[in-house]
């Protein structure tokens, strides 16, 4: 269901506000597209992207930054219907933004906390364009001016004429990247990366983490299911335990790439389909284990019974269990069993 089936302004505001709350959406499959057909294609070309079961050949080597020049040429690629526009004139309001971009297709203008602020002006000079049709995004891209690997379009406000604003579309095949297809993908050697800057692509996240910890085989950017736009989090899978432990032990990592320089949190990625590593489900009726211990002396999944037994031992009584919260985000519990 598109966001444009809006009956009232209040309903529109509530839907638009929820778009930025990334941890309320359902997640994609853990390693999307890794079926037999895709795996075979990846083995033939290790620099491929995997998106929704389809294999895309990478246009850049690992470590290189994707260029909007590629966006302008590869019309067959698909984009998110949500587009970032930055550097707006300070006095441009919602209706004027809509009027500036309506020629590309039907759209809704949104920005963070729009419903709560009840403002008609984007408070920080940027907004999001939520198009009804994906083809509108392609038309917008084709109309942009390219400069220094960025896309711009000229808009005007009551006091500022012909101002160049930045247009930043999200290309869907930038959401997943296999850095080394010869390495095994193990969900239990995977970390959750929170606070990922939304312009960062999977290939860039994989390259940064591989440079820091080594043995990265996969990186993914989490996107919302409706607009397929980045939610501000990602996952990185390692091929060996040493790199995985090094990443979670660091707890934070500085993501530096191009204009991006941000310190983000790293945690173990908590799976929701694992049996208890101690009893294999025998003491919990065959149910999946609800708790994961992220301490490097454990790194195991436990049912409630086994957690209490194992963590009553000396030295482990202060370990904190992680549980899965929302779509992807692991959450530490604020209590322990003795």
N, C-alpha and C positions, 0 to 999 in steps of 0.2 A: 504494500500500500504506500503510495507516494505521500509526501508531506503536504501536497497541495490539495488534498481532499479535506480542507479545513472549513469547519462550519462557523466557528466564531473566533474572534481575536484572542480570547482567553485560551482556547484550545490550541491555537497556533503558538502562543507564547510558551505554553507548557511543553509542547513537543519540541520547539526550537531550543528551549533551555535544556532539555534532557539530552540533546545531541552532544553537548560538551562533557556530559558525565559518562566518561568512557567505561567505567567499571560496572555499569548497569546492563551493558549489552551482552548477549551471548557471544561466545568465542567461536572462531573458526576451528576446523580440525587441527590437531596439534602440529602435524607436518602435512599441510595441505598439498594435495596433488601427488603424493608419493605412492601412486599405484604402480602396477607392473609396467604399464605402457610408459608412464612418465619416467620411471626409474631406468628403463632401457635407454630412453632418449638422453637422459642425464649422463649415463655412462659413456655415451658416444660423444657428448660435448659437456665436459665438467663445468664450463662457465655459463651454463644455462640458468634461467630463472624458472621457478615453478609457481604457477598461480591457478588455483581452482581446477587442478587436474590437467592444465595445459602447460606445455613447455615452451619457453621463450628464449631465444638465443640472446645472450648478453651482448650489448653493443660496446661495452667498455671492459677493460681488464679489471680484476680485483684491485681496489684502492683508488680507482679513478672515479671522478664525480660525473654523474649523468648531466647532460647538457640539454637545455630547452631546444637547442637546434634539432636534437633527435625528436623532440615532441612535435616539432613543426613538420617533420618529414614522414613520420610513421603514423599515418592516419588510421591504419587498421587497429591500432592499440586503443584500449578502453581506459577511461578516466573516471574518477569519482565525480559525482554530480555536485559535490561541495568544493568550492574554489575559494582560496584565500585572496583577498585584495588588501594591500597595505599602502601606507603613505597617502591616505585620503585627505582632502582639504578639511580643516578643523570645523568648518561651518556647514558641511554637507550633511543633510539629514537622510533618513531612511527612504523617503519617497524619491529624493533626487538621485540616490544611489540606484534605486530600482529603475528610474527613467534612463540612467546612463547605460544600463546593461540589458534593458528589456528587449532591445533589438536582436539579441542573441537567443531569446526564448523566455518562456515563463519562468519566474524565479521568486524566491523569498529571500530577503536580506536578514541576516542574523549576526549576532556578536555575543560574546560571553556575558552572562548575567543580564541579558537584555530585558527579560520579563521583570526581574527584581528592581532594576534601576528605573524602569518606565521612561527611559530617555529616547528621544528621537534621533540622537546623534551618537555615532560610535565613540566611546570615551577615549580610546587609545589610538585613533587614527587608522584602525583596520576593521574589516568586517568579513563575513563569509557569504558567498553567493550560493544559494541552494537551488539549483536548476531542476526543472521537472524532467528534462530529457538529457541524456548523456551527450547527444549530438550537439546540444547547445554549447557544451564545454569545448568541443572540437572547433566549432565555429568561432568561439571567443579566442582560442589559441591562435587560429589562423589570422585573426585580425590584430594580433599583438605585434609590438615592435620588440626586436631582440637587441639587447645591449649587455655586454659583459656577462653572458650566460644567464641572463634574467629576462623575463617578459614584462612588457609595460604596455599600458593603454592610457590614452589621454581622456581625462574627465574634467568637468567644470562644476563650480559651486557658485553661489550668489556673489562671492567676493574674489574667488580665485578662478582664473580662466586657463583652460588647457594645461592642467597639471598632470604629469606622468605618474600613474600609480602602478605599483607592482602587482602582477597577476601570477599566482602560484598554484597551478593545478597539481593534482595528485594522480600519478599514473599507477594503475593497479598492479602491474608487474614489478613495481618497486617494493611491494610488500613482503616478498619472500626471496631469499637468495641462498643457493647452495654454494658454499665456498670450495668445498672439496668433496666431490661425489664418491671418491674412493674410500672415504672414512665412514664408519657405521654411525647411524643416527640413533641415539639412545635418549629417550625422554627423561631418564633419571640422571642424566649428566647435563641438565639444561637449567639455565638461570632466567629469572624474571628481571627485566630492566625497567624500572619505573621512572617516569618523568622524561621520557625520550622526546627531544624536540620534534615537532611534527614535520619539519622539512627533511629530517634525516631518513635516508632510504636504507633498506635492508642490506644492500651491498656495502654501504658505508659503515653501518653498525657492525657487520661481520668483520670488515677489515680492521676497524679500531680494536675490537675485542681480540682478534687474532694477533694483532701486534702486541697487545698488552699481556695476554695469557697463553697464546698459542693453541693449536689443535682445534680451531673452530671449524665445524663442518656445515652449520646452518644458522641463519638468522632470519627472524620474522618480525614484521611490524604489525601490531594488533590494530585492526580496523573495525569500525562499527558495521553491522550487517545491512543497515538501510542505505547509507550513503557510501559505504566502503572508504571512509576517510580515517586517517590515523587517529587513534584514541590517546596517544601519549605514552605508550608502553610497548615493550618488545620482548622477544625471547631469543636466547642464544644457546645453541647446543654444542657441546664439546665432545671430542672423541676419546678423551681419557680422563681419568679421575683426578689426576694431578692438576690439570688446567681448571677443571670444574671447582675443585676445592680452593685453588688460588683466587678464583673470581668471587666466590661467596665469602671467603675470608676477608677480602678487601672491603666488602660492604658498600663501597661507593667507588665510582669511576668517573673520570673527567672525559666527557665526550668532546673531542676537538676535531672539527672538520670544516674547512672553509670559514664561513661566518659564525659557525656554531662553536660555542665553548660553554659547556654546562656540566655541573657535577650532578650525577644521578645515582639512584640507589640500585643495588644489585642484591637479589635474594634467590634462594633455591626456588625453582618452579615446582609448585605443588600439584601433583596429579590427583584426580578424583576417582581413579579406577584401579588402585593398587591394593593388593591383599596385605594383611599384617605380615611383616617380615619375620616375626617371632613365631606366630602360631599358624600362619598360612590360612587364617579364617576359622580354625578349629574352636577357638574360644569366643568367637563373636558371631556365630551362626552363619559363617560364610560371607559376611558383609565386607564391603571395602573398608580399608583402614581410614579413619577420619583424621588422624594426626600424623604429622611428619616432624621429626626432630632434625633441626638444621645444624646442630652442633657437630663439628667435624669428627668427634668420637663416636657419633651415632650414624647420622645420615640414613635413617631408616623410617619406614612407615609402621605405625602401631595402631592396634585397636585400643579401646579404653582400658581393658583389663591388662594387656601387656605393657601399655605405657606406665600404669601404676606399679607393676612389678619391676620393670627395668629401671625406672627412675626413682625408685625408693632406695637404690644402692648408693653408697657413698660416692660423692663426686658428680652424680648425675641428677641430684634432687632439684637443682636450680635450672635445668634445661627447660626451655620453653617450646611448647608444640606450635607448629604452624598449621593453619587450616586454610582452605581455599575460600576466598571472599569475592563475591561478584563474579566477573567474567574470568579474570586472570590473576588477580592480586592476592598473594599470600598474606595472611594476617596472623600475628602472634597472639596466642591466648594469654590473658592476664592472670592466670592461676596455674597451679601445679598440683600434682598428686604426690603424696608421701606414703 
